[in-house]
Amino acid sequence: MKVVIFGANGKTGILLTEQALAKGHQVTAYIRRAGALALDHSNLKIIIGNLNDTIKLKEAISGAEACISVLGGGSLTKHSPEIITGIDTIINIMEQESVNRVVYLSSIGAGESRYLMGPVIRFLIAGIMLRVPLADHTSNEQRIAKSKLKWTLVRPGGLTDGPETGRLKYGSDITILKGSPRISRANVASFMIEQLTDTGYINTGVWLYG
């Protein structure tokens, strides 16, 4: 499958790109700085551009079959309007180019998933510690959900640098997750790639941990 990955040079993005290539996908990595992604593969194309560069974004998206976003801001206290605007632009271009599948990396605590947390954890995490980034994810989720695309919102627990184990729990049902669930970035990357061909969570938000 021809896949565009936004944020391919981040911690999760690198793993996602490596795994997608290993599974035979043709990957276009859209990154903002030259040299930020030290990968070389015959099925990898790298495009350097900002999230407000509609010409570069269209170049990346045109002809693709799916897009994956693992974009995230670098601050717990400052909003990332460039990412929010960028997601809006990406969705608009996808609709124009008839690229219908999008998988978005969000977080437990964004949108209605804040109520998956117990009241104490919800207050500490969603209300205080991650209030700003979760608000940004919520804005992006709402924009994606209003689109004409086939979307999946992936909402993991706290991300770790552990290995890919394949042992994870996930779902879209309403439940209360105990404590502060965590999951390795490698497991998240693997789950996101599976969503490219799995139709079980189309137009759905999925929580996962393990």
N, C-alpha and C positions, 0 to 999 in steps of 0.2 A: 504494500500500500504506500502511496505517496503522502507523506506526513510532514507538516510544518510544526516545529517546536519553538515556541516563544519562551525565552528564558533558559535556553539550552546550556548556558555556561554557569548556571547556579549549581548548588550542591545536589539538588534533586534533578535538575535539568541535565547535568552531565551523565548521571546514571540512566536517566530516561533515554538519552540519545544513544548511549552505548548499548543498552538493552534492545532498543528498536532496531538498530543496525544488526545486532546479533541475530534478531528474529527475521531478518530479510527485508525489512521495510526500507524504502527510499526516503531519506530524511533531509529536509531543508531546515537548517538551524538559523534562526533569526536572532542575532545578538547585536549589542550596541557598541562594542569595542573590538577592533581588529586584534587578533591574537588572544582573545579571551577564552577561546575554546581550542585546546591543544589536542584535537583528534584528527586523524587522517584515515579516510575510508572511501572506497570507490562509490559507495551509495550515499555519501554525505556531501551536501552542498551548503556552504555557509554564505549568508547574506548579512552584510553589516548595515544597520540602519537604526534610526530612532523610532519610537512609537508614534511620532507625528509625521513620519515620512510616508505619505500615502503611495508614492510611486514605488518605493522599495517594498512596502507591505504588499502592494498588488503584485509585484514581481514574485514575491515569496508564495503568495496564496494561489495565484492563478495556476490552474492545472492540478492542484492538490486534491486529495480525497478526504483529508481530515486535518484539523488543527488541534494542537495541545498547548495549553498555556500553563506554565509553571512560574509565571511572573509574580514577583513579590517585592514589596517595599523593604528598605533596609533600616527602618526606624520603628520603634514602638510608640513614639510620641508625635510623629509628624505624618500626616496623610500623604498619599502618593497620587496626586491628581493626574500626573502624566500616565500612570498605569490605568487609571479609571477611564481617561479619555482614549488611551490606546486600545483598551478592550472594546470600547464603543466603535472605534475605527475599524478594528479587526473584524468585528461582527458585521458591520456595514459592507465591508469588502467581500467577506465570505458570502453574504447574501447576493451581492452583485455578480460574483463569479460562480454561483451555484455550487459552492463547497459547503456541504450540509452538515458535516459531523464535527462537533467540537467537544473536547474534554477539558475541564477547567479545574485546576488544583486550588481548592479553598481550604477550609479548616473547620473542625468541630467548633461550634460557637458562632459561626456565621449564619445569618438568617434565622430560620426557625430551629436550626440545630442547636442553638443556645439552650433550648429546653431539654436537650438530651443530657445535660449536665445536672448534677444535684445542685440544690440551691446555694450551698456554700461555695462550691467550685465555680458555679456560674457567676457568683458575685465577684470572686477573686480574679478569675481568668477573663471572662467576657466583660465584666463590669469595670475592672481596673487594669490588670496587667496587659491584656491584649485588646483593649477597647478600640484603639485606633486602627490597627491592621484588620481586625474583624469587621469594623465598620466599612473599610475599603472593600473587603471581600464581599460583604453583603451588597454593596452597590454594584459590584461586578456581576454577582449572581443574579440580581434583579434585572440587569440589562440583558444578560444571556437568556434568562427565562422568558423575556418578552420577545425574543427573536423568533424567526421562522426556522431556525436550525434544529437539528437533532442533537441535544446537548446532554451532558452528564456532569454534575458537580461532584467532585471527589473531596470529601471532608475527613481528612485523617486526624488522629490525635497528635500529640506532640511528636515532632520528628527527631529521630536519632540517626546515628551513623552506623548502625548495626548492619549485618549482612542480609541478603535476601534469603528468607527461610521458607516462604510459601505458606507459613502458618499465620493466618490472619483471620479476623472476624469482621464481617461487614454486612450491611443491610440498609434498608430504607424505612424500616418500620419504626414506629415511635416507641422509644424505650428510655430507660435511665441508665447511662453508662456509669459504672462505679469508679470512684477516684478520679485520677487524671490519666486517661489512657494514652499510650504511646505506641509508635510504630516506626520501623526503620524506613529511611528514604528509599532504599532498594526495594522493599516490599511495595511501597506506594508506587514507584515507577513501574514495577511489573503489573500491578493492578490497573494502572492507567493505560498501559499498552493493550491489555486484554479488552478494555472497553472499546477499542477501535473496531473490533469485530463482534463483540458481545452486545446483543440488543436488549438484555434484561433490565438495563437501567437507563433507557432512553427517556429524556425529559424528567430526570429524577436526581435528587441529591442523595449521595451514598456516604454513610459514616463507615470508617474502618479503623481498626487498631489491631495490635498483636505483636 
